[in-house]
Amino acid sequence: MTDPTLCWINGRLLPGNAATVPVTDHGLLYGDGVFEGIRFYRRRAFRLAAHLQRLADSCAAIRLTLPCPRERLTRAVEEVIAAFAEDDGYLRLIVTRGSGPMGLNPEDCTRPNVILIATRLQLVSERKRREGVRVIIAATRRLPADGLDPRIKSLNYLNPILARMEAHQAGADEAVMLNRAGRIAEGTADNVFVVRQGELATPPPVEGALAGITRELIMGLARDAGISVAEIPLAPYDLYTAGECFLTGTGAELIPVAEVDGRPMGDCPGPVFLELRRRFHALVQEECGDSQ
């Protein structure tokens, strides 16, 4: 199958295999930069304003100045989606510190690079979306929030990469990461929800969880459906004894969990998950449907 990957770099649209960045970019050298993952459906970006706000917040947190206004980023997203070969896909919006001399001091990096990548995305098979994924609790701990605030969506992903490697070596699909107190933080690229006695629960960002846009959306949909929602600390015990467990993220959307550390989930997919997935898809249709 032909790779449709398309790139936009500082205003220039290029095929994916023709896009380059300087080897002296501090985003490459040190992971110094931020990013957002954005889904588009029927050539419309989903929740773009929320993603651009979080990007701006991440930039502000690391003192990285966006070189173009939000309106220009919005137009760039629209340009890339219009030029992409398919109606649905995934965007990676990246802002790097830019090129500069070797060394950690970013003061001589005078021009950040803005990069948009459009591509296909399928994190798990359709069968696993229906039947659920196998999850382990990783030995690799999530970086503490007082070391790197999880609300910053930075380019440095080595920590979750190591946890994902653990999952693959164990024959699992995903890993759940604990914080240094031994409580649930998040998955390697997704937020974690459990259902216990009819209540939906997820860890708060202070526990090491990304303040996910899909996470926030799912909590709102749950409240609209009359489901009790709690942002509370969770332990491995809460996963092992949950009636349901599922993962959420821009790329993941909603994925049910069938098994945690070899323990089968009570329901997979469970009724709460199915109702929230139905409402999520209805919202995508409402915001990104065919009507103009």
C-alpha positions as CSV (number, residue, x, y, z in Angstrom):
1,M,0.0,0.0,0.0
2,T,1.3,3.4,-1.0
3,D,2.5,5.6,1.9
4,P,0.5,8.8,1.8
5,T,2.6,10.6,4.4
6,L,2.7,14.4,3.8
7,C,4.7,17.1,5.6
8,W,4.4,20.8,6.0
9,I,7.6,22.5,7.3
10,N,7.6,26.2,8.1
11,G,5.1,26.8,5.3
12,R,6.4,24.4,2.7
13,L,4.4,21.3,1.7
14,L,6.5,18.2,0.9
15,P,6.0,14.5,0.4
16,G,7.0,12.6,3.6
17,N,10.1,11.1,2.1
18,A,11.4,14.5,1.0
19,A,11.0,16.3,4.3
20,T,14.2,17.1,6.3
21,V,15.3,19.0,9.4
22,P,18.8,20.2,10.2
23,V,20.8,17.8,12.4
24,T,21.6,20.7,14.7
25,D,17.9,21.1,15.6
26,H,17.7,20.9,19.4
27,G,14.4,19.0,19.0
28,L,16.6,16.2,17.5
29,L,19.6,16.6,19.7
30,Y,17.8,17.0,23.0
31,G,14.1,16.4,22.6
32,D,13.7,20.1,23.1
33,G,10.2,20.8,21.7
34,V,6.5,20.0,22.0
35,F,3.9,18.3,19.9
36,E,0.2,17.6,19.5
37,G,-1.5,14.6,17.9
38,I,-4.7,15.5,16.0
39,R,-7.2,13.3,14.3
40,F,-9.1,14.3,11.3
41,Y,-12.3,12.7,9.9
42,R,-13.9,13.5,6.6
43,R,-11.2,16.1,6.1
44,R,-12.0,18.0,9.3
45,A,-9.7,18.3,12.3
46,F,-11.4,17.1,15.5
47,R,-11.2,19.4,18.5
48,L,-8.5,21.5,16.8
49,A,-9.0,24.5,19.1
50,A,-8.3,22.4,22.2
51,H,-5.2,20.9,20.7
52,L,-3.8,24.3,19.6
53,Q,-4.5,25.7,23.1
54,R,-2.6,22.8,24.7
55,L,0.2,23.3,22.2
56,A,0.4,26.9,23.2
57,D,0.4,26.0,26.9
58,S,3.2,23.5,26.4
59,C,5.2,26.1,24.6
60,A,4.7,28.6,27.3
61,A,5.7,26.1,30.0
62,I,9.1,25.5,28.3
63,R,9.6,29.1,27.2
64,L,9.3,28.2,23.5
65,T,7.9,31.0,21.4
66,L,5.5,29.9,18.6
67,P,6.9,31.6,15.4
68,C,3.4,31.9,13.8
69,P,0.0,32.9,15.2
70,R,-2.7,30.4,15.9
71,E,-4.7,31.5,12.9
72,R,-1.8,30.5,10.7
73,L,-1.5,27.1,12.3
74,T,-5.2,26.6,11.7
75,R,-4.8,27.4,8.0
76,A,-1.7,25.1,7.8
77,V,-3.7,22.2,9.3
78,E,-6.5,22.9,6.7
79,E,-3.9,23.0,3.9
80,V,-2.3,19.7,4.9
81,I,-5.7,17.9,5.3
82,A,-6.9,19.2,1.9
83,A,-3.7,17.9,0.3
84,F,-3.7,14.5,2.0
85,A,-4.6,11.5,-0.1
86,E,-7.3,10.2,2.2
87,D,-10.3,11.7,4.0
88,D,-9.4,10.4,7.5
89,G,-6.0,10.4,9.1
90,Y,-3.7,11.6,11.9
91,L,-1.7,14.8,12.2
92,R,1.4,15.3,14.2
93,L,2.0,19.0,14.9
94,I,5.5,19.7,16.2
95,V,7.3,22.8,17.4
96,T,11.1,22.3,18.0
97,R,13.5,24.8,19.6
98,G,15.3,25.0,16.2
99,S,18.9,24.8,15.1
100,G,21.7,26.0,17.4
101,P,25.2,25.2,18.6
102,M,25.9,22.0,20.6
103,G,25.1,22.3,24.2
104,L,22.0,22.5,26.4
105,N,21.7,26.3,26.4
106,P,18.9,27.2,23.9
107,E,19.5,30.9,23.7
108,D,21.2,30.8,20.3
109,C,18.3,28.8,18.8
110,T,16.7,31.8,17.2
111,R,14.1,30.2,15.0
112,P,11.8,27.4,16.1
113,N,10.7,24.9,13.4
114,V,7.0,24.2,12.9
115,I,6.3,20.8,11.4
116,L,3.0,19.1,10.4
117,I,2.9,15.5,9.4
118,A,-0.2,13.8,8.0
119,T,-0.4,10.1,7.9
120,R,-2.5,7.0,8.4
121,L,-2.8,5.7,12.0
122,Q,-3.9,2.3,13.3
123,L,-2.6,1.6,16.8
124,V,-4.4,-1.7,17.1
125,S,-6.3,-4.1,14.9
126,E,-10.1,-3.9,14.5
127,R,-10.3,-7.2,16.2
128,K,-8.6,-5.9,19.3
129,R,-10.8,-2.8,19.2
130,R,-13.8,-5.1,19.4
131,E,-12.4,-7.8,21.8
132,G,-9.9,-5.7,23.9
133,V,-6.2,-5.5,24.4
134,R,-3.8,-7.2,26.8
135,V,-2.1,-4.8,29.2
136,I,0.8,-5.2,31.7
137,I,1.9,-2.9,34.5
138,A,5.4,-1.8,33.6
139,A,8.4,-1.8,35.9
140,T,9.4,1.5,34.2
141,R,8.0,4.3,36.3
142,R,6.4,7.5,35.0
143,L,8.6,10.5,35.5
144,P,7.4,12.4,38.6
145,A,5.3,15.4,38.1
146,D,7.7,17.5,40.1
147,G,10.5,16.6,37.7
148,L,8.6,17.1,34.4
149,D,5.0,18.2,34.5
150,P,2.9,15.6,32.6
151,R,0.8,18.5,31.1
152,I,3.7,19.4,28.9
153,K,3.5,17.3,25.8
154,S,7.2,17.2,25.1
155,L,9.2,15.5,22.4
156,N,11.1,13.4,24.9
157,Y,9.2,10.1,25.0
158,L,12.0,7.8,26.1
159,N,10.3,7.0,29.4
160,P,7.1,5.6,27.8
161,I,9.1,4.0,25.0
162,L,10.9,1.9,27.5
163,A,7.6,0.9,29.1
164,R,6.1,0.0,25.7
165,M,9.2,-2.2,25.0
166,E,8.4,-4.1,28.2
167,A,4.8,-4.7,27.0
168,H,6.0,-6.0,23.7
169,Q,8.6,-8.3,25.3
170,A,5.8,-9.7,27.5
171,G,3.5,-10.3,24.6
172,A,1.1,-7.5,25.6
173,D,-0.3,-4.7,23.6
174,E,0.2,-1.8,26.0
175,A,1.8,-1.0,29.4
176,V,0.3,1.0,32.3
177,M,2.9,3.1,34.1
178,L,2.9,3.8,37.8
179,N,4.2,6.9,39.4
180,R,6.9,6.7,42.1
181,A,4.3,6.2,44.8
182,G,3.2,3.1,43.0
183,R,-0.1,4.5,41.8
184,I,-1.5,4.4,38.3
185,A,-0.3,7.3,36.1
186,E,-1.3,6.5,32.5
187,G,-0.6,4.2,29.6
188,T,2.4,4.8,27.4
189,A,0.4,6.9,24.9
190,D,-3.1,7.0,26.5
191,N,-5.1,7.7,29.6
192,V,-6.6,4.9,31.7
193,F,-10.2,4.6,32.9
194,V,-11.7,2.0,35.1
195,V,-15.4,1.3,36.0
196,R,-16.0,0.1,39.6
197,Q,-19.6,-0.4,40.8
198,G,-21.0,1.8,38.1
199,E,-18.5,4.7,38.7
200,L,-16.0,5.9,36.1
201,A,-12.6,6.7,37.6
202,T,-9.3,8.0,36.1
203,P,-6.1,9.4,37.7
204,P,-5.8,13.2,37.9
205,P,-2.8,14.9,36.2
206,V,-1.1,15.3,39.5
207,E,-0.6,11.5,39.6
208,G,1.4,11.7,36.3
209,A,-1.4,11.5,33.8
210,L,-1.5,13.7,30.7
211,A,-4.4,16.1,30.7
212,G,-5.7,14.3,27.6
213,I,-8.2,16.0,25.3
214,T,-10.0,12.7,24.7
215,R,-9.9,12.0,28.4
216,E,-11.6,15.3,29.1
217,L,-14.2,14.7,26.4
218,I,-15.0,11.2,27.7
219,M,-15.5,12.5,31.2
220,G,-18.0,15.1,29.8
221,L,-19.8,12.4,27.8
222,A,-20.0,10.2,30.8
223,R,-21.6,13.0,32.9
224,D,-24.1,13.7,30.1
225,A,-25.0,10.1,30.2
226,G,-25.6,10.2,34.0
227,I,-22.5,8.2,34.8
228,S,-20.7,9.2,38.0
229,V,-17.1,10.4,37.2
230,A,-14.2,10.7,39.7
231,E,-10.6,11.9,39.2
232,I,-9.0,9.9,42.0
233,P,-5.7,8.1,42.7
234,L,-5.8,4.5,41.5
235,A,-3.6,1.5,42.5
236,P,-2.9,-1.7,40.5
237,Y,-5.6,-3.3,42.8
238,D,-8.2,-1.0,41.2
239,L,-7.2,-2.3,37.7
240,Y,-7.2,-6.0,38.9
241,T,-10.7,-5.7,40.4
242,A,-12.4,-3.3,38.0
243,G,-15.6,-4.3,36.2
244,E,-14.3,-2.5,33.1
245,C,-11.1,-0.9,32.0
246,F,-10.4,1.1,28.8
247,L,-7.8,3.4,27.3
248,T,-8.4,6.8,25.6
249,G,-6.3,9.1,23.4
250,T,-6.3,11.0,20.2
251,G,-4.7,8.2,18.4
252,A,-6.3,5.4,20.4
253,E,-9.8,7.0,20.5
254,L,-11.4,4.4,22.9
255,I,-9.9,0.9,23.3
256,P,-11.3,-1.7,25.7
257,V,-8.9,-3.7,28.0
258,A,-9.5,-7.4,28.1
259,E,-6.7,-8.4,30.5
260,V,-4.3,-6.7,33.0
261,D,-1.2,-8.7,34.1
262,G,-2.9,-11.9,33.1
263,R,-6.1,-11.2,35.0
264,P,-9.2,-11.1,32.8
265,M,-11.4,-8.0,33.0
266,G,-14.9,-8.5,34.4
267,D,-16.5,-7.1,31.2
268,C,-14.8,-6.5,27.9
269,P,-16.2,-4.5,26.2
270,G,-18.4,-3.5,29.0
271,P,-21.7,-1.5,28.9
272,V,-20.2,1.8,30.1
273,F,-17.4,1.5,27.5
274,L,-19.9,0.7,24.7
275,E,-22.2,3.6,25.6
276,L,-19.3,6.1,25.8
277,R,-17.9,4.8,22.5
278,R,-21.3,5.3,20.9
279,R,-21.5,8.8,22.2
280,F,-17.9,9.6,21.1
281,H,-18.6,8.4,17.5
282,A,-21.8,10.4,17.4
283,L,-19.9,13.5,18.5
284,V,-17.3,12.9,15.8
285,Q,-20.1,12.6,13.2
286,E,-21.7,15.8,14.5
287,E,-18.5,17.9,14.4
288,C,-16.8,16.3,11.4
289,G,-19.8,14.9,9.4
290,D,-20.5,15.4,5.8
291,S,-22.9,18.4,6.2
292,Q,-21.2,21.7,5.4
